[in-house]
């Protein structure tokens, strides 16, 4: 019974803090161009098995998905180019963050046990003209 409670709490936490996909855009008044940022993040088991990730599909009705890896640069680029709709993309940059949750203080050496659940985020930014 105690195991069921732990699994239920873990599942509820994933449901509430599941991954998130976002696409934000803002006009640059001085040039008339548009600055676009596309980002997605998710949680993984043993750093490789997706638990909950942001839903990067165009027709997704849920903001996140379970057991599907949508946190990839290919998915983010695809959504960026779909939004661009033929406009020229310029000054593209991306940032990837991966965390194993705990590290030895003062170093970047991870403590092996926290590889149980890890975090990954990808952001792509660019100017559309």
C-alpha positions, 0 to 999 in steps of 0.5 A: 500500500505504501508503494502505491502511495509513492507511485501516486504522488510521483504520478501527480507530481509529473502531471502537475510539473510535466513538460511544457512547449511554448512559442513566443513572438514579439515585434521589433518596432525599430525594424519591423522584424519579429523575434521568436523563441521556441522552447520545450522541456521534459523529465526523463527516467535514467536520463534516456526514458521520457516521462513527461515532455512538452507536446511539440506536435502542431495538433496537440490538445495537451500541453504535455505528453507522457512517454514520448520524447518531444524535447529534440532540436528537430522538433523545435526547429520544425515548429519554428519553421512552421511559424516562419511560414516562408519568411527569412530566419536570421540570427538563429541561436539555441540553448540546451540545458540538461540537469541530473538534479544533484551535483557535488557542490563546487564541481560539475560532477553529478551524484549517480543516484539522481540520474533516476530522474533528470531534466532537459530543456531546449530553446531556439531563438531567431529573428524573422524578416 
